[in-house]
Amino acid sequence: MLTNGFQTDPEKEVRKGADSELIDETEYDSMVAEFDLLWGRTTTPQEQSRMERMIRLIDAFENSRNSQNGHRQN
């Protein structure tokens, strides 16, 4: 699926989920850029659902990264 110029695969996101394997940094950067584009305009209910999924994945990625950084400092 192509959304706002960014290649996305919602099925891949659903399979991974926020509690399982996380997105990689490249996917994270693309997802944040897509979210920012959606945030700046009026969205459809489908886009709002996508944004909710993106928030979960972005939060999970950031929490994982912060957790890993904390372990490295110990």
Protein Blocks (a to p, Z undefined) as FASTA:
>chain_A
ZZehiacdfklmmmnommlccddfklmmmmmmmmmmmmmpccdfklmmmmmmmmmmmmmm
mmmmmmmmmmmmZZ
